[in-house]
């Protein structure tokens, strides 16, 4: 069902664009305490490893600026790289996966993300395919020649609980939302059928809060 808000059409897909932010999950204990100098998985040690790896492939300027961080807001991605800031972020869920060699998986993910930085800066920052031949060569140089473009790790998808229901007083059509609409929103079908496609307050959706489980 589509809806119209203050004269503008809003599709059901559009309604998902204002999805609410969820509080980040608790970090694994060894990350929550902050970088531990003696831990090979601390941000400090991972940054040192990244610096060494990039230096060894001949990019000392990049190596001096690269940094590695755990990001608890990440959900399904194992890691990501930021070209301009030379920042690599890793998903703390890597530390909690069952039946997986954690150290090896973190190392592989780190090298995967560093390969993006290496590929980008080797070609002079021109636009290249994210997992194209430049990235593949960087993976070879960083010691992961058989790396695939996507991980197959069993991360749980993010589930966002809908807290509100909006219902049309005329046809009873209902949509579910995490947050309230910022403007008056009316049922698209009813406005099309009875108001020439214009917003009509008779068909304004009424909000009600859903009961907690």
N, C-alpha and C positions, 0 to 999 in steps of 0.2 A: 504494500500500500504506500502511495506517495502522499506527501503533504505540502501545503502551501503556507508560507510564513510571511506576513506583512507584504503580500503581493508577489513574493518570490516562491518558486517551486523548490521543494527540498525532497530529494529522493530518500529512500530508506538507506541506501549506501552513504549518502551525504550525512545522514543523522549519526553515523558512527564516527564522524570526524572530530566530534567534541568529547570523545571518550575520556572518562576521568582518570587521573593519575593515581596509581596505587602506591602505597608506602613500600619502600624497598624491603626485601626479605632480610632476615637475620643473616649475617655473614658467618661462614664457618669460623670456628674458634681461632684457628691460626691466622686468619685474615683479620678478624675483628680486633685482635689485640694490636694490630699495626705491624709494620715491617719488623721482622726479627733478623738481626744481622747473621744469626747462625742458621737460618732456614734457607734452603735453596729456592723456596717458592715465595719468598718475600719480594715486595716490589723493588727493594734495593738490589737484591741479588739478581732478580730477573732483568733489571735495567743494566746491570753490569754484564750479564750474559749477552743481552742485545747489543750493547756497545762493542763487545768483542767480536760477535758474529758479523756485524756490519763493517767493522774495521777490516776484518779478514777478506771481505769481498771488494775492498778498495774504495770505500766511501767514508773517509775519516770525518768530514764535516757533518755528515748525517749522523755518524756514530756519536759524536760529541753531544748531540742535542736529543737523541732518542730517549724516551722514557716509557716505562711499563707500569700499568696500574690495574688493580682489580676493581671492577665496576659492578656493584650489587644490583643495579637496575637492568642489567642485561638479562634476557629471558632465554631465547632459543638460539642465539648466535654464540659460538664458542669464543670468538674474539673479533676485534675490528681494529683498523689502523686509520690514522688521520694524517694525510700527506703533509699538510702545511705545518702542523704543530709537532710532527714526528712523535706522536703519542700512540702507543698500543694499549688497548684495553682488553682484559680477559674476564671471562665469566666465572665467578666463584663457584658455580655449580660444577665446574671441572674437578673441584676438590672433593666432591661428594658422590661421584658416580660409582656405582657398585661394579665389581668385577672388571675394573679397568686399572691399568698401571698409571696412577695419577701423575707421577713425575714425567713419564714418557709422553703422556697426552698433553700436559702443559707445555713441555718442550716442543712438541710437534706443532701445537697451536701457535706458540710464540713465533716459531720460524715461518709458519704460514703467513702470519700477519706482517712480519718483517719483510717477507718477499714482496709484499705490495709496496712497501716504502722503497725498497731497493729498485724494483722495476720502474717506479714512478720517477725517481731521481736520476736513474741511469739515462733515461731518454730525454732529459732536460725539461721535465714537467709537462710534456705534450700529452694530449689525451690518448690513452691506450685502453684496451679491453681489460677489465678487472682481472680476469683469469686467462689472459691471452699468452702469446709466446714469450713476451717479456717477463711476465710473472712466472711462467713455467721454468724459464732459464734461471731466474733468481732462486726458485725452489731447489734446483739442482745445485747451485753454488752454495746454498745454505744447508745442504745435506739432507734434503727430503725430496729426492728425484721422482718418487712415485706419488707425490701428494695429489689428492683430488681437490676439486674446486670447492666442494661442500663437505662438511662433517656429517657423520651419521650417529652422533651421540644421542642418547635417550633423554634429552632435556624435556621436562614437562612444559607444555604450552601454558602461556599466561591465561588465566581465567578471570574475567572481569565480571563481577556480580552486578546485575542490573538492579537499581534501587527504586526506579520510578516507572510508572505506567502512564501513558497518555492515551485517552480514549475520546473518540468523536461522539458527541451527544446525540447525533442524528443516526449514524449507521453502526455505532459501537465498534468500529475498527480501532485496534489498539497497537501501539508500538511501545517498546521498552527502552529505557535510557539509564545511563549512569548518572548524568547530570541534567539539571533543568535546562530547557530551551531559554535563551536569552531574550527572545521576543515572542509575541503572540504567534501561535502556530495553529493553522486550521487544516481540516481534512481536505486533501487535494481532490479526491474523487467527488466529494459533495460540493466543493466550490466549483468544479468544472460542470457538474450536472445542474446545479441550482443557482449559480451566481456568475455565470459566464466566464469562469476561470479566475475571477477576482477574489481577493480575500473577503470573507464574510464572517462576522463574529458569531453568527448562529452556529457555525461549524468549528468554532475554536476548540481545540483539544483540551480536555480537563486532566490535570495531573493528580495522581494519587501515589502515595508512597507504598511500596510493597512491604509485606510483613517479613521480618527477619526469620531465617531458618532457626 
